[in-house]
């Protein structure tokens, strides 16, 4: 398996979260953009994905 940078993985996932959050909030809720909520959610999502990526990389290294 090809390993990717945890920063790249977390940043890509966070950016995707941000775009989907804004898109759904704007189209489905009340046509008001919640920039602060989207940004906070994206930052928290970045941290979670980064930690999970690091954990899975360590676990993968231990299995080899």
Secondary structure, 3 states (H helix, E strand, C coil): CCCCCHHHHHHHHHHHHHHHHHHHHHHHHHCCCCHHHHHHHHHHHHHHHHHHHHHHHHHHHHHC
